[in-house]
Structure formats: C-alpha cells, structure tokens
Amino acid sequence: MTIEFISYLARNVSLGLRLAANITAGHMLLSILSGFVYNIMNSGFIFFILGLIPLLFIIAFSGLELAIAFIQAQVFVVLSSSYIKDGLDLH
C-alpha cells in the first residue's frame, strides 16, 4: 500500500518537474538571446542592422516555443488523465 502511494506521488511530481523544466529552459534561452541581441543592436548603426538577423531568429524561436508549449500541454493532459484513471481503478 505504501509503495503504491509513493509510486502515484512520484509520477505526479516527475510530470510537474518535467513541465516546469521545459518551460524554464525555453524562457531562459529566449532571455539570453534577447540580451545578446539587445547588446549588439546598441553598439552602433552597422551593428543595429546586423542585429536584425538574430532578432528574426528570436521571433522564429518564439513561434517554436509556442508549438512546444502546445505539445507539452497535450502530453500533460494525457498523462494526468492516465494517472487519474490508474488512481481510480485500483485493480
């Protein structure tokens, strides 16, 4: 009985930690890249023009981050539903 409780608890904790780690990693990468582009674009007119290329990359990465968030939400819902079903059907 105790082992089953720990098993159900560990599943939920690992699911939450995985979701939090994925969200944090994406935001940290966007923050680092944004600071890098900001410093480049403040260095002068030529660097401002050259800084538009990484800026486009950041915009594209933001779209990718949105797609990843959608997939993460689907995985979270499916796994949460599965865990709830397993918890209710104690066979």
N, CA, C and O atoms as a GROMACS GRO file, in nm:
protein
  364
    1MET      N    1   0.082  -0.119   0.000
    1MET     CA    2   0.000   0.000   0.000
    1MET      C    3   0.087   0.126   0.000
    1MET      O    4   0.061   0.219  -0.076
    2THR      N    5   0.188   0.129   0.083
    2THR     CA    6   0.276   0.245   0.090
    2THR      C    7   0.356   0.262  -0.038
    2THR      O    8   0.378   0.374  -0.084
    3ILE      N    9   0.400   0.151  -0.095
    3ILE     CA   10   0.478   0.158  -0.218
    3ILE      C   11   0.392   0.212  -0.332
    3ILE      O   12   0.441   0.290  -0.414
    4GLU      N   13   0.265   0.171  -0.339
    4GLU     CA   14   0.175   0.221  -0.442
    4GLU      C   15   0.154   0.372  -0.426
    4GLU      O   16   0.152   0.445  -0.525
    5PHE      N   17   0.136   0.418  -0.302
    5PHE     CA   18   0.118   0.560  -0.278
    5PHE      C   19   0.240   0.639  -0.324
    5PHE      O   20   0.226   0.743  -0.388
    6ILE      N   21   0.357   0.590  -0.292
    6ILE     CA   22   0.481   0.657  -0.335
    6ILE      C   23   0.492   0.655  -0.487
    6ILE      O   24   0.538   0.753  -0.546
    7SER      N   25   0.451   0.546  -0.549
    7SER     CA   26   0.455   0.536  -0.695
    7SER      C   27   0.364   0.641  -0.759
    7SER      O   28   0.405   0.709  -0.853
    8TYR      N   29   0.241   0.654  -0.709
    8TYR     CA   30   0.148   0.753  -0.764
    8TYR      C   31   0.197   0.895  -0.739
    8TYR      O   32   0.183   0.982  -0.825
    9LEU      N   33   0.254   0.918  -0.624
    9LEU     CA   34   0.306   1.050  -0.592
    9LEU      C   35   0.427   1.085  -0.679
    9LEU      O   36   0.439   1.198  -0.727
   10ALA      N   37   0.515   0.989  -0.700
   10ALA     CA   38   0.635   1.013  -0.781
   10ALA      C   39   0.599   1.043  -0.926
   10ALA      O   40   0.664   1.125  -0.990
   11ARG      N   41   0.496   0.978  -0.979
   11ARG     CA   42   0.453   1.006  -1.116
   11ARG      C   43   0.411   1.152  -1.132
   11ARG      O   44   0.452   1.219  -1.226
   12ASN      N   45   0.329   1.199  -1.038
   12ASN     CA   46   0.281   1.337  -1.048
   12ASN      C   47   0.392   1.438  -1.028
   12ASN      O   48   0.398   1.540  -1.097
   13VAL      N   49   0.481   1.410  -0.935
   13VAL     CA   50   0.593   1.502  -0.911
   13VAL      C   51   0.685   1.507  -1.033
   13VAL      O   52   0.728   1.615  -1.073
   14SER      N   53   0.714   1.392  -1.092
   14SER     CA   54   0.803   1.391  -1.209
   14SER      C   55   0.737   1.460  -1.328
   14SER      O   56   0.806   1.526  -1.406
   15LEU      N   57   0.607   1.445  -1.344
   15LEU     CA   58   0.536   1.513  -1.453
   15LEU      C   59   0.542   1.664  -1.433
   15LEU      O   60   0.567   1.738  -1.529
   16GLY      N   61   0.519   1.710  -1.312
   16GLY     CA   62   0.526   1.854  -1.285
   16GLY      C   63   0.665   1.910  -1.302
   16GLY      O   64   0.682   2.020  -1.355
   17LEU      N   65   0.766   1.836  -1.256
   17LEU     CA   66   0.904   1.883  -1.271
   17LEU      C   67   0.947   1.888  -1.417
   17LEU      O   68   1.017   1.980  -1.458
   18ARG      N   69   0.904   1.790  -1.496
   18ARG     CA   70   0.938   1.789  -1.639
   18ARG      C   71   0.876   1.908  -1.710
   18ARG      O   72   0.941   1.973  -1.792
   19LEU      N   73   0.750   1.936  -1.678
   19LEU     CA   74   0.683   2.050  -1.739
   19LEU      C   75   0.750   2.181  -1.698
   19LEU      O   76   0.771   2.269  -1.782
   20ALA      N   77   0.782   2.196  -1.571
   20ALA     CA   78   0.848   2.318  -1.522
   20ALA      C   79   0.986   2.335  -1.584
   20ALA      O   80   1.025   2.446  -1.618
   21ALA      N   81   1.061   2.226  -1.598
   21ALA     CA   82   1.195   2.234  -1.658
   21ALA      C   83   1.189   2.275  -1.804
   21ALA      O   84   1.271   2.355  -1.849
   22ASN      N   85   1.093   2.222  -1.878
   22ASN     CA   86   1.080   2.259  -2.019
   22ASN      C   87   1.041   2.405  -2.036
   22ASN      O   88   1.093   2.474  -2.124
   23ILE      N   89   0.950   2.453  -1.953
   23ILE     CA   90   0.909   2.593  -1.960
   23ILE      C   91   1.025   2.684  -1.923
   23ILE      O   92   1.050   2.784  -1.991
   24THR      N   93   1.096   2.650  -1.816
   24THR     CA   94   1.208   2.733  -1.770
   24THR      C   95   1.321   2.736  -1.873
   24THR      O   96   1.379   2.842  -1.896
   25ALA      N   97   1.351   2.624  -1.934
   25ALA     CA   98   1.460   2.618  -2.032
   25ALA      C   99   1.429   2.707  -2.152
   25ALA      O  100   1.517   2.779  -2.200
   26GLY      N  101   1.307   2.704  -2.200
   26GLY     CA  102   1.270   2.788  -2.314
   26GLY      C  103   1.278   2.935  -2.281
   26GLY      O  104   1.328   3.015  -2.361
   27HIS      N  105   1.229   2.973  -2.164
   27HIS     CA  106   1.232   3.113  -2.125
   27HIS      C  107   1.376   3.162  -2.100
   27HIS      O  108   1.409   3.275  -2.134
   28MET      N  109   1.459   3.077  -2.042
   28MET     CA  110   1.598   3.117  -2.018
   28MET      C  111   1.671   3.138  -2.150
   28MET      O  112   1.747   3.234  -2.165
   29LEU      N  113   1.649   3.049  -2.247
   29LEU     CA  114   1.714   3.063  -2.376
   29LEU      C  115   1.669   3.190  -2.446
   29LEU      O  116   1.751   3.262  -2.503
   30LEU      N  117   1.539   3.220  -2.444
   30LEU     CA  118   1.490   3.343  -2.504
   30LEU      C  119   1.547   3.466  -2.432
   30LEU      O  120   1.578   3.566  -2.497
   31SER      N  121   1.559   3.460  -2.301
   31SER     CA  122   1.614   3.572  -2.225
   31SER      C  123   1.760   3.597  -2.260
   31SER      O  124   1.802   3.712  -2.278
   32ILE      N  125   1.838   3.491  -2.270
   32ILE     CA  126   1.980   3.504  -2.304
   32ILE      C  127   1.998   3.560  -2.444
   32ILE      O  128   2.078   3.650  -2.467
   33LEU      N  129   1.922   3.505  -2.540
   33LEU     CA  130   1.932   3.553  -2.678
   33LEU      C  131   1.886   3.697  -2.691
   33LEU      O  132   1.944   3.775  -2.767
   34SER      N  133   1.781   3.734  -2.618
   34SER     CA  134   1.732   3.872  -2.623
   34SER      C  135   1.835   3.970  -2.569
   34SER      O  136   1.854   4.077  -2.626
   35GLY      N  137   1.901   3.934  -2.460
   35GLY     CA  138   2.007   4.020  -2.406
   35GLY      C  139   2.123   4.034  -2.502
   35GLY      O  140   2.180   4.142  -2.516
   36PHE      N  141   2.158   3.925  -2.568
   36PHE     CA  142   2.266   3.926  -2.667
   36PHE      C  143   2.232   4.019  -2.783
   36PHE      O  144   2.314   4.101  -2.824
   37VAL      N  145   2.111   4.007  -2.836
   37VAL     CA  146   2.069   4.091  -2.948
   37VAL      C  147   2.058   4.237  -2.905
   37VAL      O  148   2.093   4.326  -2.982
   38TYR      N  149   2.010   4.262  -2.786
   38TYR     CA  150   2.000   4.399  -2.736
   38TYR      C  151   2.138   4.465  -2.729
   38TYR      O  152   2.153   4.580  -2.769
   39ASN      N  153   2.237   4.392  -2.678
   39ASN     CA  154   2.372   4.447  -2.670
   39ASN      C  155   2.432   4.471  -2.808
   39ASN      O  156   2.501   4.570  -2.829
   40ILE      N  157   2.406   4.383  -2.902
   40ILE     CA  158   2.456   4.402  -3.039
   40ILE      C  159   2.393   4.526  -3.101
   40ILE      O  160   2.462   4.608  -3.161
   41MET      N  161   2.262   4.540  -3.087
   41MET     CA  162   2.191   4.650  -3.154
   41MET      C  163   2.221   4.785  -3.091
   41MET      O  164   2.199   4.888  -3.156
   42ASN      N  165   2.270   4.789  -2.968
   42ASN     CA  166   2.308   4.916  -2.905
   42ASN      C  167   2.452   4.956  -2.933
   42ASN      O  168   2.497   5.059  -2.884
   43SER      N  169   2.524   4.877  -3.011
   43SER     CA  170   2.666   4.904  -3.035
   43SER      C  171   2.691   5.002  -3.149
   43SER      O  172   2.804   5.049  -3.163
   44GLY      N  173   2.596   5.033  -3.228
   44GLY     CA  174   2.614   5.124  -3.340
   44GLY      C  175   2.518   5.091  -3.453
   44GLY      O  176   2.446   4.991  -3.450
   45PHE      N  177   2.518   5.181  -3.554
   45PHE     CA  178   2.422   5.165  -3.663
   45PHE      C  179   2.445   5.038  -3.743
   45PHE      O  180   2.350   4.966  -3.776
   46ILE      N  181   2.572   5.009  -3.775
   46ILE     CA  182   2.603   4.888  -3.853
   46ILE      C  183   2.563   4.764  -3.773
   46ILE      O  184   2.505   4.670  -3.828
   47PHE      N  185   2.593   4.765  -3.645
   47PHE     CA  186   2.557   4.650  -3.562
   47PHE      C  187   2.406   4.640  -3.543
   47PHE      O  188   2.352   4.532  -3.524
   48PHE      N  189   2.338   4.756  -3.549
   48PHE     CA  190   2.192   4.753  -3.540
   48PHE      C  191   2.134   4.678  -3.659
   48PHE      O  192   2.042   4.597  -3.644
   49ILE      N  193   2.188   4.706  -3.778
   49ILE     CA  194   2.142   4.636  -3.899
   49ILE      C  195   2.178   4.487  -3.890
   49ILE      O  196   2.096   4.402  -3.924
   50LEU      N  197   2.300   4.456  -3.844
   50LEU     CA  198   2.340   4.316  -3.831
   50LEU      C  199   2.262   4.244  -3.722
   50LEU      O  200   2.246   4.122  -3.727
   51GLY      N  201   2.214   4.318  -3.624
   51GLY     CA  202   2.137   4.259  -3.516
   51GLY      C  203   1.996   4.217  -3.556
   51GLY      O  204   1.928   4.147  -3.480
   52LEU      N  205   1.953   4.258  -3.674
   52LEU     CA  206   1.820   4.218  -3.720
   52LEU      C  207   1.814   4.069  -3.753
   52LEU      O  208   1.709   4.006  -3.742
   53ILE      N  209   1.927   4.012  -3.794
   53ILE     CA  210   1.930   3.869  -3.828
   53ILE      C  211   1.904   3.784  -3.703
   53ILE      O  212   1.816   3.698  -3.707
   54PRO      N  213   1.977   3.805  -3.592
   54PRO     CA  214   1.943   3.728  -3.472
   54PRO      C  215   1.804   3.761  -3.417
   54PRO      O  216   1.741   3.677  -3.353
   55LEU      N  217   1.757   3.883  -3.442
   55LEU     CA  218   1.624   3.920  -3.396
   55LEU      C  219   1.518   3.836  -3.468
   55LEU      O  220   1.420   3.795  -3.406
   56LEU      N  221   1.538   3.812  -3.596
   56LEU     CA  222   1.446   3.724  -3.670
   56LEU      C  223   1.452   3.581  -3.616
   56LEU      O  224   1.351   3.512  -3.611
   57PHE      N  225   1.571   3.539  -3.576
   57PHE     CA  226   1.585   3.407  -3.516
   57PHE      C  227   1.507   3.399  -3.385
   57PHE      O  228   1.444   3.297  -3.356
   58ILE      N  229   1.510   3.504  -3.306
   58ILE     CA  230   1.436   3.506  -3.179
   58ILE      C  231   1.286   3.500  -3.205
   58ILE      O  232   1.213   3.431  -3.133
   59ILE      N  233   1.240   3.571  -3.307
   59ILE     CA  234   1.098   3.566  -3.341
   59ILE      C  235   1.058   3.426  -3.384
   59ILE      O  236   0.952   3.375  -3.345
   60ALA      N  237   1.142   3.362  -3.466
   60ALA     CA  238   1.114   3.225  -3.510
   60ALA      C  239   1.118   3.129  -3.391
   60ALA      O  240   1.035   3.038  -3.382
   61PHE      N  241   1.212   3.148  -3.302
   61PHE     CA  242   1.222   3.062  -3.185
   61PHE      C  243   1.102   3.080  -3.093
   61PHE      O  244   1.059   2.985  -3.027
   62SER      N  245   1.047   3.200  -3.088
   62SER     CA  246   0.926   3.222  -3.007
   62SER      C  247   0.809   3.143  -3.063
   62SER      O  248   0.729   3.088  -2.988
   63GLY      N  249   0.798   3.137  -3.196
   63GLY     CA  250   0.694   3.054  -3.257
   63GLY      C  251   0.715   2.908  -3.227
   63GLY      O  252   0.619   2.835  -3.200
   64LEU      N  253   0.840   2.864  -3.231
   64LEU     CA  254   0.871   2.725  -3.197
   64LEU      C  255   0.839   2.698  -3.050
   64LEU      O  256   0.789   2.591  -3.016
   65GLU      N  257   0.867   2.794  -2.966
   65GLU     CA  258   0.836   2.780  -2.823
   65GLU      C  259   0.686   2.767  -2.800
   65GLU      O  260   0.642   2.693  -2.712
   66LEU      N  261   0.607   2.839  -2.879
   66LEU     CA  262   0.462   2.828  -2.870
   66LEU      C  263   0.414   2.689  -2.912
   66LEU      O  264   0.326   2.631  -2.848
   67ALA      N  265   0.472   2.635  -3.018
   67ALA     CA  266   0.437   2.499  -3.062
   67ALA      C  267   0.476   2.396  -2.957
   67ALA      O  268   0.401   2.301  -2.931
   68ILE      N  269   0.592   2.413  -2.897
   68ILE     CA  270   0.637   2.321  -2.792
   68ILE      C  271   0.544   2.330  -2.671
   68ILE      O  272   0.514   2.228  -2.609
   69ALA      N  273   0.499   2.450  -2.637
   69ALA     CA  274   0.406   2.466  -2.525
   69ALA      C  275   0.275   2.394  -2.552
   69ALA      O  276   0.216   2.334  -2.462
   70PHE      N  277   0.228   2.398  -2.677
   70PHE     CA  278   0.105   2.328  -2.714
   70PHE      C  279   0.123   2.177  -2.698
   70PHE      O  280   0.035   2.109  -2.644
   71ILE      N  281   0.235   2.125  -2.744
   71ILE     CA  282   0.263   1.981  -2.731
   71ILE      C  283   0.276   1.942  -2.584
   71ILE      O  284   0.226   1.838  -2.542
   72GLN      N  285   0.344   2.026  -2.506
   72GLN     CA  286   0.360   1.996  -2.363
   72GLN      C  287   0.225   1.993  -2.292
   72GLN      O  288   0.203   1.910  -2.204
   73ALA      N  289   0.135   2.083  -2.330
   73ALA     CA  290   0.002   2.084  -2.269
   73ALA      C  291  -0.073   1.956  -2.302
   73ALA      O  292  -0.140   1.899  -2.216
   74GLN      N  293  -0.062   1.911  -2.427
   74GLN     CA  294  -0.128   1.786  -2.465
   74GLN      C  295  -0.071   1.667  -2.387
   74GLN      O  296  -0.147   1.584  -2.336
   75VAL      N  297   0.060   1.659  -2.377
   75VAL     CA  298   0.123   1.550  -2.303
   75VAL      C  299   0.083   1.554  -2.156
   75VAL      O  300   0.055   1.451  -2.095
   76PHE      N  301   0.080   1.674  -2.098
   76PHE     CA  302   0.042   1.689  -1.958
   76PHE      C  303  -0.101   1.640  -1.934
   76PHE      O  304  -0.127   1.570  -1.836
   77VAL      N  305  -0.193   1.677  -2.023
   77VAL     CA  306  -0.333   1.637  -2.007
   77VAL      C  307  -0.348   1.486  -2.023
   77VAL      O  308  -0.419   1.422  -1.945
   78VAL      N  309  -0.283   1.429  -2.124
   78VAL     CA  310  -0.294   1.284  -2.147
   78VAL      C  311  -0.237   1.206  -2.029
   78VAL      O  312  -0.300   1.112  -1.980
   79LEU      N  313  -0.119   1.245  -1.983
   79LEU     CA  314  -0.058   1.173  -1.871
   79LEU      C  315  -0.136   1.194  -1.741
   79LEU      O  316  -0.151   1.101  -1.662
   80SER      N  317  -0.184   1.316  -1.719
   80SER     CA  318  -0.264   1.340  -1.598
   80SER      C  319  -0.391   1.256  -1.600
   80SER      O  320  -0.429   1.199  -1.498
   81SER      N  321  -0.456   1.249  -1.715
   81SER     CA  322  -0.577   1.166  -1.727
   81SER      C  323  -0.546   1.020  -1.702
   81SER      O  324  -0.622   0.950  -1.635
   82SER      N  325  -0.435   0.975  -1.755
   82SER     CA  326  -0.394   0.836  -1.734
   82SER      C  327  -0.365   0.808  -1.587
   82SER      O  328  -0.403   0.704  -1.534
   83TYR      N  329  -0.298   0.901  -1.520
   83TYR     CA  330  -0.265   0.883  -1.379
   83TYR      C  331  -0.392   0.885  -1.293
   83TYR      O  332  -0.403   0.809  -1.197
   84ILE      N  333  -0.486   0.972  -1.327
   84ILE     CA  334  -0.611   0.978  -1.252
   84ILE      C  335  -0.689   0.848  -1.270
   84ILE      O  336  -0.744   0.794  -1.174
   85LYS      N  337  -0.693   0.799  -1.394
   85LYS     CA  338  -0.762   0.672  -1.422
   85LYS      C  339  -0.698   0.558  -1.343
   85LYS      O  340  -0.769   0.476  -1.284
   86ASP      N  341  -0.565   0.554  -1.341
   86ASP     CA  342  -0.496   0.450  -1.265
   86ASP      C  343  -0.524   0.461  -1.115
   86ASP      O  344  -0.534   0.359  -1.046
   87GLY      N  345  -0.537   0.583  -1.066
   87GLY     CA  346  -0.565   0.602  -0.924
   87GLY      C  347  -0.707   0.563  -0.887
   87GLY      O  348  -0.731   0.517  -0.775
   88LEU      N  349  -0.801   0.581  -0.979
   88LEU     CA  350  -0.940   0.546  -0.951
   88LEU      C  351  -0.968   0.397  -0.970
   88LEU      O  352  -1.048   0.339  -0.896
   89ASP      N  353  -0.903   0.337  -1.067
   89ASP     CA  354  -0.922   0.194  -1.095
   89ASP      C  355  -0.811   0.114  -1.028
   89ASP      O  356  -0.712   0.080  -1.092
   90LEU      N  357  -0.826   0.086  -0.902
   90LEU     CA  358  -0.723   0.015  -0.826
   90LEU      C  359  -0.739  -0.135  -0.845
   90LEU      O  360  -0.793  -0.204  -0.758
   91HIS      N  361  -0.692  -0.186  -0.956
   91HIS     CA  362  -0.702  -0.330  -0.984
   91HIS      C  363  -0.569  -0.393  -0.958
   91HIS      O  364  -0.554  -0.514  -0.974
   0.00000   0.00000   0.00000
